[in-house]
Amino acid sequence: MEKFLTQVSENISSDVAKTVVDVMPMGHICVCYLSSDKQLAQKALEEISEFEYKITCVEYPDGVVCNDENALDIVNCADDVRLFWGIGGREIATLLRMACKIRPLQYALVTNTPFLYGIGYALKGGQEPIKLLIDKDGKDGSDDYAKCVGAILAHRVSLWEKKYVYYMMGIQDYNSLKIEQDLLDALIGDGHMSDTSRIFNGILEYAKIYDEPYKPSVLILAELIERVNLTSDRGESMLLAAIALVKYFKSIMSIEEYSLITPADLSSKCRALAKILGIEVSDLIGMVKDRKFQGKWLYIHSEYRQDLLKEIEDLDSKLLNIIKSAKRFMPDVGYHLGEDYDCNSIIQLLYNLSPIVHECSPIAMADALLGE
């Protein structure tokens, strides 16, 4: 079930050289990295210098924005380039993914963080890398494990939502869901997630089975949290989104008696969301104009409500330990998430999120279940 070839590398330079030789005996390679990863790039490419390869480097400044415009630096490199190498973390993986949608060449990645592989999102949605090498010497950065904790919690929340959506749609994939749940629950345990070796090995295993058939609400909310400038750190935004959604999902599933009254005005939620994000309301309304609520979903919701409530309550009971674990990995132990942190924006995003989530998500269902 593994989606791409992965290797934890004891000798990153040797493994890069072997990968290149296996793909192409000679030719032109484009190597991209952030300025802060220049030393890792030099280390990774040491043995390639023994061969007759032409190498072009694309160096991005730290903090580069991952967009199509910046990806053109890779796209527009020499016509005879036959292989891309990305060296670094999420930003480089994302830029390469974007570039290879436009210029579909093979690419490979070197990273020194478990976070990139643990969440997998930068490796999805287009041509996948032929190989991902993880530098064993670089996998112990504590701040990266804070991101991993956030990602693991986010994936567990996403799995809960996926189960709900599958029940609504009548999709029976219990075996795959159980495999995914067992792995994530084992990683989370009682919420005390301080064992870096267990986290590292666990997310490697999880990435082999990771597959999202639709964009989960936790990722949508994480991106919106970044968009309103609460944080630019993807692991942190996923942690914040997951915490908020655990509380929201719990509140939705806790209501025993519901009545199908006038459904919530989606257009008003679109307007509110557009105002918060500074985007065109028409773009949001267009996403939900054909959304049709099905009455049978009320029955299905009532059938599974208690089981799913128990599951989300169990996760909620571990949140304090999970949050503490993530903060202990942060350089300032989470000081920047203290009392000055603005959570009102997250609450507003959450309340108006339904127009852009899956139509069977509990967030969208809540509009039909509870009305305004």
GILINKA-V815613 format. One record per backbone hydrogen bond with DSSP energy under -1.0 kcal/mol. NH is the residue of the N-H (numbers start at 1). CO is the residue of the C=O. If there is no record, write none. Layout:
nh->NH co->CO
nh->NH co->CO
This chain:
nh->7 co->132
nh->9 co->134
nh->15 co->11
nh->16 co->12
nh->17 co->13
nh->18 co->14
nh->19 co->15
nh->20 co->16
nh->21 co->17
nh->22 co->18
nh->23 co->19
nh->24 co->20
nh->29 co->54
nh->30 co->83
nh->31 co->56
nh->32 co->85
nh->33 co->58
nh->35 co->60
nh->37 co->34
nh->38 co->35
nh->41 co->37
nh->42 co->38
nh->43 co->39
nh->44 co->40
nh->45 co->41
nh->50 co->47
nh->51 co->48
nh->53 co->51
nh->54 co->27
nh->56 co->29
nh->58 co->31
nh->60 co->33
nh->64 co->61
nh->67 co->65
nh->71 co->67
nh->73 co->70
nh->74 co->71
nh->75 co->71
nh->76 co->72
nh->77 co->74
nh->81 co->78
nh->82 co->28
nh->84 co->106
nh->85 co->30
nh->86 co->108
nh->87 co->32
nh->88 co->110
nh->93 co->89
nh->94 co->90
nh->95 co->91
nh->96 co->92
nh->97 co->93
nh->98 co->94
nh->99 co->95
nh->100 co->96
nh->103 co->99
nh->105 co->103
nh->108 co->84
nh->109 co->131
nh->110 co->86
nh->111 co->133
nh->118 co->114
nh->119 co->115
nh->120 co->116
nh->123 co->120
nh->124 co->121
nh->130 co->107
nh->132 co->5
nh->133 co->109
nh->134 co->7
nh->135 co->111
nh->136 co->9
nh->138 co->135
nh->139 co->136
nh->146 co->142
nh->147 co->143
nh->148 co->144
nh->149 co->145
nh->150 co->146
nh->151 co->147
nh->152 co->148
nh->153 co->149
nh->154 co->150
nh->155 co->151
nh->156 co->152
nh->157 co->153
nh->158 co->154
nh->159 co->155
nh->160 co->156
nh->161 co->157
nh->162 co->158
nh->163 co->159
nh->164 co->160
nh->165 co->161
nh->166 co->162
nh->167 co->163
nh->168 co->164
nh->169 co->165
nh->171 co->166
nh->177 co->173
nh->178 co->174
nh->179 co->175
nh->180 co->176
nh->181 co->177
nh->182 co->178
nh->183 co->179
nh->184 co->180
nh->185 co->181
nh->186 co->182
nh->187 co->183
nh->188 co->184
nh->189 co->185
nh->191 co->188
nh->193 co->191
nh->196 co->194
nh->199 co->195
nh->200 co->196
nh->201 co->197
nh->202 co->198
nh->203 co->199
nh->204 co->200
nh->205 co->201
nh->206 co->202
nh->207 co->203
nh->209 co->206
nh->210 co->206
nh->220 co->216
nh->221 co->217
nh->222 co->218
nh->223 co->219
nh->224 co->220
nh->225 co->221
nh->226 co->222
nh->227 co->223
nh->228 co->224
nh->229 co->226
nh->230 co->225
nh->237 co->233
nh->238 co->234
nh->239 co->235
nh->240 co->236
nh->241 co->237
nh->242 co->238
nh->243 co->239
nh->244 co->240
nh->245 co->241
nh->246 co->242
nh->247 co->243
nh->248 co->244
nh->249 co->245
nh->250 co->246
nh->251 co->247
nh->252 co->248
nh->253 co->249
nh->254 co->250
nh->261 co->259
nh->264 co->367
nh->266 co->264
nh->269 co->265
nh->270 co->266
nh->271 co->267
nh->272 co->268
nh->273 co->269
nh->274 co->270
nh->275 co->271
nh->276 co->272
nh->277 co->273
nh->278 co->274
nh->279 co->274
nh->285 co->281
nh->286 co->282
nh->287 co->284
nh->288 co->285
nh->291 co->288
nh->297 co->294
nh->298 co->295
nh->300 co->296
nh->301 co->297
nh->302 co->298
nh->303 co->299
nh->304 co->300
nh->305 co->301
nh->308 co->304
nh->309 co->305
nh->310 co->306
nh->311 co->307
nh->312 co->308
nh->313 co->309
nh->314 co->310
nh->315 co->311
nh->316 co->312
nh->317 co->313
nh->318 co->315
nh->319 co->316
nh->322 co->318
nh->323 co->319
nh->324 co->320
nh->325 co->321
nh->326 co->322
nh->327 co->323
nh->328 co->324
nh->330 co->327
nh->333 co->330
nh->335 co->332
nh->337 co->334
nh->338 co->335
nh->341 co->338
nh->347 co->343
nh->348 co->344
nh->349 co->345
nh->350 co->346
nh->351 co->347
nh->352 co->348
nh->353 co->350
nh->356 co->353
nh->357 co->354
nh->361 co->358
nh->365 co->361
nh->366 co->362
nh->369 co->365
nh->370 co->366
nh->371 co->367
